[in-house]
Amino acid sequence: MKPALLVIDVQKAYFENPDAAKSLNKAMEYIDAAIELFRKKNLPVVFIQHKDERDNVVPGSEGFDLPDAFDVRPEDLRITKTYGNAFNHTSLKKDLDALKVDTLIITGFCAEWCVLSTTRGAEDVDLHPIVLLGSIASPSSENIRFVESVSEVISYGALEIFLEALPAK
């Protein structure tokens, strides 16, 4: 088993809505901690960014950028998507196959849209998606609870134990 961490659409533009910003800031605590866990085990971290020309969330715009607080490294996989499902018309599956990844720890924004779509998309391409509790965001806390209730989930503590049990790379 080889997991990768997916960080979906945590981009500066989505912090503009106060409800979304509150949820994103809370989720970022878990995402940052998960990034650190994956770094310790030399496991892949994948940053997925949504491109939307209608909202001017495009490469080169500040809104497209990841938050400055993230520890983004050159070796991290970066995927730009235009659909909710990060597997749709991107190289994500091919890139994960090249890394021999079979399990995805899912984090990010927006729970009921891109997070859920990508989780279902992972299942469609025979990967095992698991949502990290506390690490998904939405302007609606009810939608976060819904996505967690219909997905495989893992707590941060269980993720820490799970990753620690993996052989060193």
N, C-alpha and C positions, 0 to 999 in steps of 0.2 A: 504494500500500500504506500502510495506517495501522494501526500496532499499539497495543494497550493492554496494560498489566500487570495481571494478576489475582493477587491475594494471597488465597488460599483458607484460611479457618478457622484462621488464626494468632491464637488467642484464649487468654486467660489460663487458662481451665479446662484446656486441653490440656497445660499445663506441669506439671501435678500428677503425672503419671507420670514417674518419673526417666528412663526410656529415651526417652520422647517428648521430654522437656525437653532432653536432650542433643542430640537430633537437631534439634529446633526452634531451639535456640540457634545451632547450626552453620548451618542454613538461613537464619536471620535475617540473617547477615552478607551473604549473596548477595542476599537480598530488599531489605535496606536500600540496598545498592549499586545494585541495579536501579531502585529508586524514585528515587534521585538521578539516574540516567541519563535516566529518563522525565521527570523534572522539568526537566532541562536542555533537553529538546526540546519541552516543553509538550505532552506526550502523556498520555493518560488513565491514571490509576491507579485500580484498582477493588478495594475491600476487600469481601470476601465473608465473612459471619459465619453460622455454623450456629446455629440455634435448636433446642434440645431440652429440652422441659419435663420429661421424665423425669429428666434429669440436672441440672435447674435452671440450664441454660445458656440464659438468656432475657434479652432487653433489660432493662437496669436492674440485672442481677446482675454482680458483679465478673468472674465466669468468662466472661461473654459479651464483655467488653471486649477491645479490641486491646491488645497490649503497649504500655506507655508510651513505649518507645524508637522506635516508628514515627512517621514524619513524616506525620501525617494532616492533610489540609487540607480546608476547607469545600467546595472544588470537586471533591474526589474523590467518585467514585460509591461508594455504600454499598449493598450488597445483603444482605438477610437471607433465608436459605434454610432449608428444613426437610427437604430431600432431599439425597442425595449429589451429584447433578448440579445445579449452580447455575443451570442454565437451566430446570429443572423447576418450574413454578408460581411464577416470579419475573419481574420486568421486565428481566432482564439482556439478553436479545437485543434487545428494543425500545430499550433505553438505548444499547447498542453501535451499533445501526443509526443512531440519532440522531446519534451521534458519528462516523459513517462509518468505524467500525473494521471491519477484515476479518481481522486477525491478532492472536492472543492469545499473550502470553508468560505461561506458567502457572508459578505458585509456590505453596507452601503445605503444608498438612497435611490429611489423612493420605494419603500417597502412594497406597496401594492402595484407598482408598475415595473420598473426595471429589475428590481431584486427578485420579485416573483417570476417575471418572464425569464430571466436568466437561470433561475433555479429549475424551472420546468424545462428550459432549453438544454440544460446540462443532462437531465434525465433522458431527453430525446437522443442524445449522442453518447449514451451509455457511460456517463460519468456519475459519480455519487456526490450530490450536493448536500451540504449540511449548513444550516443557518446558525451563526454565532449569536446566542442570546445577548441582547443589549446593544448589538452592533448595527442594527438596521434602523433607518430613520424615515420619518414621514411627518407631514403636518398634522396627521391624525394618529393618535396613540391607538385608537381602535383598529386601524389598518395594520399597525405593527403587530398587535396581538393576533389578528386574523392570519397574517402571513406566517407567524411563528406557529400557529395552531395547525396549519395545513402543510407544514414542512418538517423535515427531519431537523432537529435542533441539538445544540451542544452548549453547555455553559462554559464560561471562560476557565473555571477550575478544571473541568473535565478535559477541555482542550489542552490545557497545560500538561496534565497527566498523560493524555494520549500522545502528544508530541514528544514528551520526555521518554516514552517507551519505545519510540522509533529508533532504529539503529543510527549511529552517528554516520554522517557522510564525509 
